[in-house]
Amino acid sequence: MKIESTIRETLAEKWLPTIYLEKIRSQRTRSVKLEIAERENQAEIQYTLLGIELKVGRRRFACPDLSTARYMRVFARIGCNEFAIPYDITKISAAADELETAWQLTLLQFDEGNRDRSSKSLSQMRSRLIKTIRDEVRAIGAGDAMPQFDRKTRQRKS
């Protein structure tokens, strides 16, 4: 059995693409595009005089707050170019917590099941695992650039 399917079954509802589908895409979202490589990336949050930035490779992306930077870092790590962010800014922090936990659990499960393998084999398996996660997130989609507003905002009767 492949390591990806084993980890997916073990984590169940804590599998990163499952959280993305059920808890993020089920609410009102907006899409974000990052120009990054489609591979595992080193992503770090930097505090500058101009605010908070997410640094991926040599590229920097301005973030409005820390929770948004943490949220974007999860997707930047797996090399996901396009993804959805909750439109309601109060929900971004909780979503970032869940996604970071899912990422760490995935890595723990991967390390736990593959201690006796060679470094080259581990590297290939880890790349395959991250590609699987990225492909599942891509299949779910990023949605529209701006959410649809179903309610009428006009307060006066015509």
C-alpha positions as CSV (number, residue, x, y, z in Angstrom):
1,M,0.0,0.0,0.0
2,K,1.3,3.5,-0.8
3,I,2.4,5.7,2.0
4,E,0.0,8.5,0.8
5,S,-3.1,6.3,1.2
6,T,-1.9,5.0,4.5
7,I,-1.4,8.5,5.9
8,R,-4.7,9.6,4.5
9,E,-6.6,6.7,6.1
10,T,-4.7,7.2,9.5
11,L,-5.4,11.0,9.6
12,A,-9.0,10.7,8.2
13,E,-10.7,14.1,9.0
14,K,-7.3,15.6,9.9
15,W,-5.9,15.1,6.4
16,L,-5.0,18.5,5.0
17,P,-7.2,18.3,1.8
18,T,-10.1,17.1,3.8
19,I,-9.9,20.1,6.1
20,Y,-9.6,22.4,3.1
21,L,-12.7,20.9,1.5
22,E,-14.9,20.6,4.5
23,K,-14.0,23.6,6.6
24,I,-12.6,26.2,4.2
25,R,-14.2,25.7,0.8
26,S,-17.6,25.2,2.4
27,Q,-17.7,28.8,3.5
28,R,-17.4,32.1,1.6
29,T,-13.8,32.4,0.3
30,R,-11.6,34.4,-2.0
31,S,-8.9,32.9,-4.1
32,V,-5.2,33.7,-3.8
33,K,-2.4,33.1,-6.4
34,L,1.2,32.8,-5.5
35,E,4.0,32.6,-8.1
36,I,6.0,29.8,-6.5
37,A,7.5,26.5,-7.7
38,E,5.2,23.5,-7.5
39,R,7.4,21.5,-5.1
40,E,8.1,21.5,-1.4
41,N,9.2,25.0,-0.5
42,Q,10.9,26.6,2.5
43,A,8.4,29.3,3.6
44,E,9.1,31.7,6.4
45,I,7.3,34.6,8.0
46,Q,9.3,37.8,8.2
47,Y,8.5,40.9,10.2
48,T,9.6,44.0,8.3
49,L,9.2,47.8,8.8
50,L,6.4,47.6,6.2
51,G,4.5,44.8,8.0
52,I,4.4,41.0,7.8
53,E,5.7,39.2,4.7
54,L,5.8,35.6,3.6
55,K,9.1,34.7,2.1
56,V,9.1,31.7,-0.3
57,G,12.5,31.2,-2.0
58,R,13.5,34.6,-3.2
59,R,9.9,35.9,-3.5
60,R,8.2,37.9,-0.8
61,F,4.4,38.3,-0.4
62,A,2.9,41.0,1.7
63,C,0.3,39.8,4.2
64,P,-2.2,41.9,6.1
65,D,-1.7,40.1,9.4
66,L,0.1,37.2,11.1
67,S,-2.8,34.7,10.8
68,T,-3.0,35.2,7.0
69,A,0.7,34.7,6.7
70,R,0.5,31.5,8.7
71,Y,-2.4,30.3,6.6
72,M,-0.6,31.1,3.3
73,R,2.6,29.4,4.6
74,V,0.9,26.0,4.7
75,F,0.0,26.2,1.0
76,A,3.4,27.7,0.1
77,R,5.2,24.8,1.8
78,I,3.4,22.3,-0.4
79,G,3.9,24.4,-3.5
80,C,0.2,25.1,-4.1
81,N,0.0,28.1,-6.5
82,E,-3.7,28.8,-6.1
83,F,-5.9,28.3,-3.1
84,A,-8.8,29.8,-1.2
85,I,-8.7,32.0,1.9
86,P,-11.8,32.5,4.2
87,Y,-13.3,35.9,3.4
88,D,-14.2,36.4,7.0
89,I,-10.9,37.5,8.6
90,T,-12.0,36.2,12.0
91,K,-11.9,32.6,10.7
92,I,-8.5,32.7,9.2
93,S,-6.6,32.2,12.5
94,A,-8.6,29.0,13.4
95,A,-8.2,27.7,9.9
96,A,-4.4,28.3,10.0
97,D,-4.2,26.4,13.3
98,E,-6.0,23.4,11.8
99,L,-4.0,23.4,8.6
100,E,-0.7,23.7,10.5
101,T,-1.7,20.9,12.8
102,A,-2.7,18.7,9.9
103,W,0.7,19.4,8.2
104,Q,2.6,18.5,11.3
105,L,0.6,15.4,11.8
106,T,1.2,14.4,8.2
107,L,5.0,14.8,8.7
108,L,4.9,12.9,12.0
109,Q,3.0,10.0,10.3
110,F,5.5,10.0,7.5
111,D,8.5,9.9,9.8
112,E,7.0,7.3,12.0
113,G,6.4,4.8,9.2
114,N,9.7,5.3,7.3
115,R,12.5,5.2,9.8
116,D,14.4,2.3,8.2
117,R,14.6,3.7,4.6
118,S,17.5,5.3,2.8
119,S,17.6,9.1,2.5
120,K,17.1,9.0,-1.3
121,S,14.0,6.7,-0.9
122,L,12.7,9.0,1.9
123,S,13.1,12.1,-0.3
124,Q,11.2,10.5,-3.2
125,M,8.4,9.3,-0.9
126,R,8.1,12.7,0.7
127,S,7.9,14.4,-2.7
128,R,5.2,12.0,-3.8
129,L,3.2,12.6,-0.6
130,I,3.4,16.4,-1.0
131,K,2.5,16.1,-4.7
132,T,-0.6,14.1,-3.7
133,I,-1.7,16.7,-1.2
134,R,-1.1,19.5,-3.8
135,D,-3.0,17.6,-6.4
136,E,-6.0,17.1,-4.1
137,V,-6.1,20.7,-3.1
138,R,-5.9,21.7,-6.8
139,A,-8.8,19.4,-7.6
140,I,-10.9,21.0,-4.9
141,G,-10.1,24.4,-6.4
142,A,-9.6,27.9,-5.3
143,G,-12.9,29.3,-6.2
144,D,-13.7,32.9,-7.4
145,A,-11.3,35.8,-6.8
146,M,-14.1,37.5,-4.9
147,P,-17.1,35.7,-3.3
148,Q,-20.6,36.1,-4.5
149,F,-22.8,38.2,-2.2
150,D,-26.3,36.7,-2.2
151,R,-27.9,39.3,0.0
152,K,-29.2,42.6,-1.3
153,T,-27.7,45.5,0.6
154,R,-30.2,48.2,-0.3
155,Q,-31.9,49.3,2.9
156,R,-34.5,51.7,1.4
157,K,-37.7,50.5,-0.2
158,S,-38.1,51.6,-3.8
